[in-house]
Amino acid sequence: MTTIIASLEAVTLEEALAYLDTAEGDELEAAFALATDRNLLDGSDKQPDEAEVHHALFLLRRARGLTAPSFDLMRIQLRQRVAA
């Protein structure tokens, strides 16, 4: 599997935009994909947990100069997707 990110250290604006393009603008989907890729780069094939997805969402938003996301709001949005 090919990952978009090249490093666990940072996410560039270009990488953030590539994740968002792949996810058709869906920030949560992009964050989940980024968290999955970060796990793969770290040598793990496990699904990311909520904290890893939140950190990925934070990285995506920071790369684009946006404010940090709320962990609680993100958890609610993830649960709504699972229930749908």
DSSP file (Angstrom, degrees, kcal/mol; ACC not computed):
  #  RESIDUE AA STRUCTURE BP1 BP2  ACC     N-H-->O    O-->H-N    N-H-->O    O-->H-N    TCO  KAPPA ALPHA  PHI   PSI    X-CA   Y-CA   Z-CA
    1    1 A M              0   0    0      0, 0.0     2,-0.5     0, 0.0     0, 0.0   0.000 360.0 360.0 360.0 136.1    0.0    0.0    0.0
    2    2 A T        -     0   0    0      2,-0.0     2,-0.3     0, 0.0    35,-0.0  -0.802 360.0-151.7 -95.5 130.7    1.3    3.5   -0.9
    3    3 A T        -     0   0    0     -2,-0.5    31,-0.1     2,-0.1    35,-0.0  -0.676  12.8-142.6 -97.8 156.0    1.0    6.2    1.7
    4    4 A I  S    S+     0   0    0     -2,-0.3    -1,-0.1    11,-0.0     2,-0.1   0.862  81.6  74.1 -82.4 -39.6    0.6    9.9    0.9
    5    5 A I        -     0   0    0      1,-0.1    -2,-0.1    29,-0.1     3,-0.1  -0.436  59.9-163.1 -78.6 151.1    2.8   11.1    3.8
    6    6 A A  S    S+     0   0    0      4,-0.2     2,-0.3     1,-0.2    -1,-0.1   0.587  70.7  28.2-104.1 -15.6    6.5   10.7    3.8
    7    7 A S        -     0   0    0      3,-0.4    -1,-0.2     1,-0.1     3,-0.1  -0.981  57.9-139.2-147.9 152.5    7.2   11.2    7.5
    8    8 A L  S    S+     0   0    0     -2,-0.3     3,-0.1     1,-0.1    -1,-0.1   0.591  97.0  73.2 -82.9 -12.6    5.6   10.8   10.9
    9    9 A E  S    S-     0   0    0      1,-0.2     2,-0.3    -3,-0.0    -1,-0.1   0.877 108.0  -8.4 -72.6 -40.4    7.1   14.1   12.0
   10   10 A A        -     0   0    0     -3,-0.1     2,-0.5    53,-0.0    -3,-0.4  -0.972  53.6-129.7-154.8 162.4    4.9   16.5   10.1
   11   11 A V        -     0   0    0     -2,-0.3     2,-0.1    48,-0.1    -6,-0.0  -0.989  28.2-143.8-120.0 123.7    2.2   16.8    7.4
   12   12 A T     >  -     0   0    0     -2,-0.5     4,-2.7     1,-0.1     5,-0.2  -0.351  25.5-110.1 -80.4 164.9    2.8   19.3    4.7
   13   13 A L  H  > S+     0   0    0      1,-0.2     4,-2.6     2,-0.2     5,-0.2   0.908 120.7  52.4 -59.5 -42.0    0.1   21.5    3.1
   14   14 A E  H  > S+     0   0    0      1,-0.2     4,-1.9     2,-0.2    -1,-0.2   0.899 110.6  46.9 -62.6 -41.3    0.5   19.4   -0.1
   15   15 A E  H  > S+     0   0    0      2,-0.2     4,-2.3     1,-0.2    -2,-0.2   0.919 111.8  50.8 -66.8 -42.9    0.0   16.2    1.8
   16   16 A A  H  X S+     0   0    0     -4,-2.7     4,-2.2     1,-0.2    -2,-0.2   0.926 111.7  47.5 -59.6 -45.1   -3.0   17.5    3.7
   17   17 A L  H  X S+     0   0    0     -4,-2.6     4,-2.6     1,-0.2    -1,-0.2   0.854 108.8  54.9 -66.2 -34.0   -4.6   18.7    0.5
   18   18 A A  H  X S+     0   0    0     -4,-1.9     4,-2.4     2,-0.2    -1,-0.2   0.908 108.7  47.8 -65.7 -41.6   -3.9   15.3   -1.1
   19   19 A Y  H  X S+     0   0    0     -4,-2.3     4,-1.9     2,-0.2    -2,-0.2   0.921 113.5  47.9 -63.7 -42.6   -5.7   13.5    1.8
   20   20 A L  H  <>S+     0   0    0     -4,-2.2     5,-3.6     2,-0.2     6,-0.4   0.888 111.2  50.5 -66.3 -38.4   -8.6   15.9    1.5
   21   21 A D  H ><5S+     0   0    0     -4,-2.6     3,-1.5     3,-0.2    -2,-0.2   0.931 110.7  48.9 -62.6 -44.9   -8.8   15.4   -2.3
   22   22 A T  H 3<5S+     0   0    0     -4,-2.4    -1,-0.2     1,-0.3    -2,-0.2   0.858 113.9  46.7 -62.3 -35.3   -8.8   11.6   -1.9
   23   23 A A  T ><5S-     0   0    0     -4,-1.9     3,-1.7    -5,-0.2    -1,-0.3   0.268 114.6-118.2 -90.5  11.0  -11.6   11.9    0.7
   24   24 A E  T < 5S-     0   0    0     -3,-1.5    -3,-0.2     1,-0.3    -2,-0.1   0.867  74.8 -49.5  52.8  41.5  -13.5   14.3   -1.5
   25   25 A G  T 3 <S+     0   0    0     -5,-3.6     2,-0.8     1,-0.2    -1,-0.3   0.400 100.0 138.1  84.8  -2.0  -13.3   17.1    1.1
   26   26 A D    <>  -     0   0    0     -3,-1.7     4,-2.5    -6,-0.4    -1,-0.2  -0.680  37.5-163.5 -81.7 107.3  -14.4   15.0    4.0
   27   27 A E  H  > S+     0   0    0     -2,-0.8     4,-2.7     1,-0.2     5,-0.2   0.884  86.5  49.6 -61.2 -41.4  -12.1   15.9    6.9
   28   28 A L  H  > S+     0   0    0      2,-0.2     4,-2.5     1,-0.2    -1,-0.2   0.914 112.2  47.4 -66.5 -41.4  -13.0   12.9    9.1
   29   29 A E  H  > S+     0   0    0      2,-0.2     4,-2.2     1,-0.2    -1,-0.2   0.911 113.6  48.8 -64.2 -41.7  -12.4   10.5    6.2
   30   30 A A  H  X S+     0   0    0     -4,-2.5     4,-2.5     2,-0.2    -2,-0.2   0.905 111.3  50.1 -63.3 -42.0   -9.1   12.2    5.4
   31   31 A A  H  X S+     0   0    0     -4,-2.7     4,-2.8     2,-0.2    -2,-0.2   0.897 109.6  50.6 -65.1 -40.5   -8.1   12.1    9.1
   32   32 A F  H  X S+     0   0    0     -4,-2.5     4,-2.4     2,-0.2    -1,-0.2   0.920 111.8  47.7 -62.8 -43.1   -8.9    8.4    9.3
   33   33 A A  H  X S+     0   0    0     -4,-2.2     4,-2.5     2,-0.2    -2,-0.2   0.910 113.0  48.5 -64.1 -42.0   -6.8    7.7    6.2
   34   34 A L  H  X S+     0   0    0     -4,-2.5     4,-2.7     2,-0.2    -2,-0.2   0.927 111.3  49.5 -64.1 -44.3   -3.9    9.8    7.5
   35   35 A A  H  X S+     0   0    0     -4,-2.8     4,-2.1     2,-0.2    -2,-0.2   0.895 111.1  50.2 -61.8 -40.1   -4.1    8.0   10.9
   36   36 A T  H  X S+     0   0    0     -4,-2.4     4,-2.2     2,-0.2    -1,-0.2   0.927 111.9  47.3 -62.6 -45.2   -4.1    4.6    9.1
   37   37 A D  H  X S+     0   0    0     -4,-2.5     4,-2.6     1,-0.2    -2,-0.2   0.880 109.1  54.2 -65.2 -37.8   -1.0    5.7    7.0
   38   38 A R  H  X S+     0   0    0     -4,-2.7     4,-1.5     2,-0.2    -1,-0.2   0.909 108.6  49.6 -62.4 -40.6    0.8    7.0   10.1
   39   39 A N  H  <>S+     0   0    0     -4,-2.1     5,-2.9     2,-0.2     4,-0.2   0.924 110.3  50.5 -62.6 -43.4    0.2    3.6   11.7
   40   40 A L  H ><5S+     0   0    0     -4,-2.2     3,-1.6     1,-0.2    -2,-0.2   0.917 109.4  50.0 -61.3 -43.6    1.6    1.8    8.6
   41   41 A L  H 3<5S+     0   0    0     -4,-2.6    -1,-0.2     1,-0.3    -2,-0.2   0.801 108.4  54.5 -64.0 -27.5    4.7    4.1    8.6
   42   42 A D  T 3<5S-     0   0    0     -4,-1.5    -1,-0.3    -5,-0.2    -2,-0.2   0.425 125.8-103.1 -86.1   0.5    5.1    3.2   12.3
   43   43 A G  T < 5S+     0   0    0     -3,-1.6     2,-0.4     1,-0.3    -3,-0.2   0.626  83.8 116.7  91.6  14.7    5.1   -0.5   11.4
   44   44 A S      < -     0   0    0     -5,-2.9    -1,-0.3    -6,-0.2    -2,-0.2  -0.916  45.3-167.9-118.5 142.6    1.5   -1.3   12.6
   45   45 A D        +     0   0    0     -2,-0.4    -5,-0.1    -3,-0.1     2,-0.1   0.211  52.0 122.0-107.9  14.4   -1.4   -2.5   10.5
   46   46 A K  S    S-     0   0    0     -7,-0.1    -7,-0.1     1,-0.1    -2,-0.1  -0.408  72.1-101.0 -75.8 153.7   -4.0   -1.9   13.3
   47   47 A Q        -     0   0    0      1,-0.1    -1,-0.1    -2,-0.1     2,-0.1  -0.474  45.5-104.8 -68.7 141.7   -6.9    0.4   12.8
   48   48 A P        -     0   0    0      0, 0.0     2,-0.1     0, 0.0    -1,-0.1  -0.384  31.5-134.6 -69.7 147.2   -6.4    3.8   14.3
   49   49 A D     >  -     0   0    0    -14,-0.1     4,-2.3    -2,-0.1     5,-0.2  -0.338  34.8 -89.2 -90.2-179.7   -8.2    4.6   17.5
   50   50 A E  H  > S+     0   0    0      1,-0.2     4,-2.6     2,-0.2     5,-0.2   0.869 126.9  52.7 -60.5 -38.6  -10.1    7.9   18.3
   51   51 A A  H  > S+     0   0    0      2,-0.2     4,-2.4     1,-0.2    -1,-0.2   0.900 110.1  48.1 -65.0 -40.1   -7.0    9.6   19.7
   52   52 A E  H  > S+     0   0    0      2,-0.2     4,-2.2     1,-0.2    -2,-0.2   0.892 112.4  48.5 -67.6 -39.2   -5.0    8.7   16.6
   53   53 A V  H  X S+     0   0    0     -4,-2.3     4,-2.6     2,-0.2    -2,-0.2   0.906 111.5  50.6 -66.5 -40.8   -7.8   10.0   14.3
   54   54 A H  H  X S+     0   0    0     -4,-2.6     4,-2.6     2,-0.2    -2,-0.2   0.920 110.1  49.4 -62.8 -43.3   -8.0   13.2   16.4
   55   55 A H  H  X S+     0   0    0     -4,-2.4     4,-2.4     2,-0.2    -1,-0.2   0.909 111.4  49.4 -62.5 -41.1   -4.3   13.7   16.1
   56   56 A A  H  X S+     0   0    0     -4,-2.2     4,-2.6     2,-0.2    -2,-0.2   0.906 110.3  50.3 -63.7 -41.5   -4.4   13.2   12.4
   57   57 A L  H  X S+     0   0    0     -4,-2.6     4,-2.4     1,-0.2    -2,-0.2   0.908 109.5  51.8 -62.5 -41.2   -7.3   15.7   12.1
   58   58 A F  H  X S+     0   0    0     -4,-2.6     4,-2.9     2,-0.2    -2,-0.2   0.927 110.3  48.5 -58.2 -46.2   -5.2   18.1   14.1
   59   59 A L  H  X S+     0   0    0     -4,-2.4     4,-2.3     2,-0.2    -2,-0.2   0.898 111.0  50.2 -63.1 -41.6   -2.3   17.7   11.7
   60   60 A L  H  X S+     0   0    0     -4,-2.6     4,-0.9     2,-0.2    -1,-0.2   0.916 114.7  43.6 -62.5 -43.1   -4.5   18.2    8.7
   61   61 A R  H  <>S+     0   0    0     -4,-2.4     5,-3.0     2,-0.2     3,-0.5   0.902 112.5  51.7 -71.0 -41.0   -6.0   21.4   10.1
   62   62 A R  H ><5S+     0   0    0     -4,-2.9     3,-1.6     1,-0.2    -2,-0.2   0.906 105.5  55.6 -62.2 -41.3   -2.6   22.7   11.3
   63   63 A A  H 3<5S+     0   0    0     -4,-2.3    -1,-0.2     1,-0.3    -2,-0.2   0.796 111.0  45.8 -61.7 -27.3   -1.1   22.2    7.8
   64   64 A R  T 3<5S-     0   0    0     -4,-0.9    -1,-0.3    -3,-0.5    -2,-0.2   0.334 118.9-110.1 -98.2   5.9   -3.9   24.3    6.4
   65   65 A G  T < 5S+     0   0    0     -3,-1.6    -3,-0.2     1,-0.2     2,-0.2   0.752  72.5 137.3  75.2  24.5   -3.6   27.0    9.0
   66   66 A L      < -     0   0    0     -5,-3.0    -1,-0.2     1,-0.1    -2,-0.1  -0.566  58.5 -88.6-101.1 166.0   -6.9   26.2   10.7
   67   67 A T        -     0   0    0     -2,-0.2    -1,-0.1     1,-0.1    -6,-0.0  -0.255  52.3 -88.2 -69.8 158.8   -7.8   25.9   14.4
   68   68 A A        -     0   0    0      1,-0.1    -1,-0.1    -7,-0.1     2,-0.1  -0.395  46.7-115.5 -66.7 142.7   -7.4   22.7   16.3
   69   69 A P        -     0   0    0      0, 0.0     2,-0.4     0, 0.0    -1,-0.1  -0.440  25.8-107.8 -79.4 154.8  -10.4   20.4   16.2
   70   70 A S     >  -     0   0    0      1,-0.2     4,-2.1    -2,-0.1     5,-0.1  -0.685  17.9-149.7 -79.9 129.2  -12.5   19.5   19.3
   71   71 A F  H  > S+     0   0    0     -2,-0.4     4,-2.3     2,-0.2     5,-0.2   0.926  97.5  49.8 -64.5 -44.2  -11.9   15.9   20.5
   72   72 A D  H  > S+     0   0    0      1,-0.2     4,-2.1     2,-0.2    -1,-0.2   0.917 111.2  48.0 -63.0 -44.1  -15.4   15.6   21.8
   73   73 A L  H  > S+     0   0    0      1,-0.2     4,-2.4     2,-0.2    -1,-0.2   0.911 111.3  51.2 -62.9 -41.7  -17.0   16.9   18.6
   74   74 A M  H  X S+     0   0    0     -4,-2.1     4,-2.6     1,-0.2    -2,-0.2   0.911 108.5  51.5 -62.0 -42.2  -14.9   14.6   16.5
   75   75 A R  H  X S+     0   0    0     -4,-2.3     4,-2.3     2,-0.2    -1,-0.2   0.904 110.0  49.5 -61.7 -41.7  -16.0   11.6   18.7
   76   76 A I  H  X S+     0   0    0     -4,-2.1     4,-2.2     2,-0.2    -1,-0.2   0.927 111.6  48.8 -61.9 -45.3  -19.6   12.5   18.3
   77   77 A Q  H  X S+     0   0    0     -4,-2.4     4,-1.8     1,-0.2    -2,-0.2   0.900 111.0  50.1 -63.6 -41.0  -19.2   12.8   14.5
   78   78 A L  H  X S+     0   0    0     -4,-2.6     4,-1.9     1,-0.2    -1,-0.2   0.915 111.0  48.9 -63.4 -42.2  -17.4    9.4   14.3
   79   79 A R  H  X S+     0   0    0     -4,-2.3     4,-2.2     1,-0.2    -2,-0.2   0.871 108.1  54.2 -65.4 -36.9  -20.2    7.8   16.3
   80   80 A Q  H  X S+     0   0    0     -4,-2.2     4,-1.3     1,-0.2    -1,-0.2   0.881 108.1  50.5 -64.7 -36.9  -22.9    9.3   14.1
   81   81 A R  H  < S+     0   0    0     -4,-1.8    -2,-0.2     2,-0.2    -1,-0.2   0.900 109.8  49.2 -67.2 -40.3  -21.1    7.8   11.1
   82   82 A V  H  < S+     0   0    0     -4,-1.9    -2,-0.2     1,-0.2    -1,-0.2   0.891 112.0  49.3 -65.8 -38.7  -21.0    4.4   12.6
   83   83 A A  H  <        0   0    0     -4,-2.2    -1,-0.2     1,-0.2    -2,-0.2   0.753 360.0 360.0 -72.3 -23.8  -24.7    4.6   13.5
   84   84 A A     <        0   0    0     -4,-1.3    -1,-0.2    -5,-0.2    -2,-0.2   0.486 360.0 360.0 -74.1 360.0  -25.7    5.7   10.0
